[in-house]
Amino acid sequence: MSSCFGSKAVSPQSCLSPLISIKAIARERGSFGETGCDRRRSLNRARSLFLLATIALTATMAAVPAIAQQSSMTKRDPREAVALSPSEMGTLLAGMRTYLEAIQEIIEVTAESKIARVPAIASKAGSKLLQTTSPMTALKVPLGFTAMSLDTHDKFDQLAKKAEQGSSRTEILADLGAIMSNCVSCHASYRLVAAGRHSN
């Protein structure tokens, strides 16, 4: 039989071997090509998902401030605003700190059974503290605020007077409880704001 590539006789299987080898290589190449395409498609899909996730995260983060602002607007402080100038506000806040300092000192000396020191401490937060407040400030604050403030000063004066007369530790603590009740009620009802911003 003539040769596939010349005159030399060869077997049919020898002629077919190169073709079989070529087909096998083609199949292998085709197989590798499909695997490469699959990998490229997987990578492209992963990139697309990552890009979408990044866009979604960015949009969410951008929306957070707006959501927070909307939440704060819908949950405004319900307490009545007391609009004052910075100096007036500073005076009132200083008076409140005097309240706290007096209460802390009274508790401390009462715990040590030094009742004789209570009158002087309580008097610091009594009616004489009103001397530091401008009459114009009293005209700006709500009547309820003024009434509660005057009552608190009076309670400190009464505490000082009773301590001078020999109050017991239990009586002093009861008077402090009444004073603190005023403080809690006042802070639950009113809030200080800069003048011109009381509607916020």
C-alpha positions in Angstrom: 0.0 0.0 0.0 1.3 3.4 -0.9 2.4 5.6 1.9 0.3 8.5 3.2 3.4 10.7 2.8 5.4 8.8 0.1 5.9 5.6 -1.7 7.0 3.6 1.4 4.5 1.1 2.4 3.1 1.6 5.9 0.1 0.2 7.8 -3.2 2.0 7.8 -2.8 2.5 11.6 0.4 4.4 11.0 -1.4 6.8 8.6 -4.2 7.3 11.1 -1.9 7.9 14.1 -1.0 11.5 13.2 -4.6 12.3 12.6 -5.6 10.7 15.9 -2.9 12.7 17.7 -4.0 15.9 16.1 -7.6 15.3 17.1 -6.5 14.5 20.6 -4.5 17.7 20.8 -7.4 19.6 19.4 -9.7 18.1 22.0 -7.3 18.9 24.8 -6.8 22.5 23.5 -10.6 22.9 23.2 -11.0 21.5 26.7 -8.4 24.0 28.1 -10.0 26.8 26.1 -13.4 26.1 27.7 -11.9 25.9 31.2 -10.2 29.3 30.6 -13.5 30.8 29.4 -15.3 29.4 32.4 -12.7 30.9 34.7 -12.9 34.3 32.9 -16.6 34.2 33.2 -16.4 33.4 36.9 -13.9 36.2 37.4 -16.1 38.7 35.5 -19.1 37.6 37.6 -17.1 38.0 40.8 -15.9 41.5 39.7 -19.5 42.5 38.9 -20.8 41.3 42.2 -18.0 43.1 44.0 -18.7 46.3 42.1 -22.4 46.1 42.9 -21.7 45.5 46.6 -19.3 48.4 46.6 -21.9 50.7 45.0 -24.6 49.5 47.5 -22.3 50.1 50.5 -21.3 53.5 49.2 -24.9 54.5 48.7 -25.8 53.2 52.2 -23.0 55.2 53.9 -24.0 58.3 52.0 -27.6 57.9 53.2 -26.6 57.5 56.9 -26.2 61.3 57.7 -29.5 62.1 56.0 -31.3 59.3 57.9 -29.7 60.5 61.2 -30.7 64.1 60.5 -34.3 63.0 59.7 -34.4 60.9 62.9 -33.2 63.8 65.0 -35.8 66.1 63.4 -38.6 63.6 64.1 -37.4 63.1 67.7 -37.0 66.7 68.8 -36.6 67.5 72.4 -40.1 68.0 73.8 -39.0 70.2 76.7 -39.9 73.8 76.7 -37.0 76.0 75.4 -35.6 78.7 77.6 -33.9 81.1 75.2 -31.1 83.2 76.8 -27.9 85.1 75.8 -24.6 83.3 76.4 -23.9 85.4 79.5 -27.4 84.7 81.0 -27.1 81.1 80.2 -23.7 81.0 81.9 -25.1 82.6 85.1 -27.9 80.0 85.3 -25.6 77.1 84.7 -23.2 78.4 87.4 -26.1 78.5 89.8 -27.0 74.9 89.0 -23.4 73.9 89.7 -23.7 75.6 93.0 -26.8 73.5 93.7 -24.9 70.3 93.0 -21.8 71.3 95.0 -24.0 72.2 98.0 -25.9 68.9 97.8 -22.7 66.9 97.5 -21.1 68.7 100.5 -24.2 68.4 102.7 -24.3 64.6 102.0 -20.6 64.3 102.8 -20.8 66.2 106.2 -24.1 64.5 107.1 -22.5 61.1 106.5 -19.7 62.2 108.9 -22.3 63.4 111.5 -21.0 67.0 111.2 -24.5 68.5 111.1 -23.2 71.8 112.4 -21.6 72.5 109.0 -24.9 72.0 107.0 -26.3 75.6 107.5 -23.4 77.4 106.0 -23.3 75.0 103.0 -27.0 75.1 102.4 -27.1 78.9 102.6 -24.7 79.2 99.6 -27.5 77.8 97.4 -30.3 79.7 99.2 -32.0 83.0 98.2 -28.7 85.0 98.3 -27.7 83.2 95.2 -30.4 85.1 93.4 -28.3 88.3 93.7 -26.1 87.0 90.9 -29.1 86.8 88.5 -30.2 89.8 86.5 -33.9 90.8 86.8 -34.1 90.9 83.0 -33.3 87.2 82.9 -36.3 86.5 85.2 -38.5 88.2 82.6 -37.2 86.0 79.8 -37.8 82.6 81.4 -41.2 80.9 81.7 -43.2 81.4 84.9 -43.0 77.8 85.8 -39.2 77.9 85.6 -39.1 80.9 87.8 -41.5 79.4 90.4 -39.4 76.2 90.5 -36.2 78.1 90.9 -37.5 80.3 93.7 -38.9 77.2 95.5 -35.5 75.5 95.3 -33.7 78.5 96.8 -36.3 78.6 99.5 -35.8 74.9 100.2 -32.1 75.4 100.7 -32.8 78.3 103.1 -35.3 76.1 105.1 -32.7 73.3 105.2 -30.1 75.7 106.6 -32.6 77.0 109.2 -33.7 73.5 110.3 -30.1 72.3 110.5 -29.3 75.2 112.9 -32.1 74.0 115.1 -30.7 70.5 115.3 -32.2 68.5 112.4 -31.5 64.8 112.4 -29.6 63.1 109.6 -32.9 61.5 108.4 -34.6 65.0 108.2 -31.6 66.5 106.3 -31.7 63.6 103.8 -35.5 64.1 103.4 -35.0 67.8 102.6 -32.3 67.0 100.1 -34.7 64.5 98.5 -37.2 67.3 98.0 -34.6 69.6 96.6 -33.4 67.0 94.1 -37.0 66.4 93.1 -37.2 70.0 92.0 -34.0 69.7 90.1 -35.2 66.6 88.2 -38.6 68.2 87.4 -37.0 71.3 86.1 -34.6 69.5 83.8 -37.4 67.2 82.6 -39.5 70.3 81.7 -37.1 72.9 80.4 -33.9 73.2 78.3 -31.6 76.1 77.8 -30.9 77.3 74.2 -29.2 80.2 72.6 -31.5 83.2 72.0 -32.9 83.0 68.5 -32.8 79.2 68.3 -35.7 78.3 70.7 -37.7 76.8 67.8 -35.2 74.0 67.2 
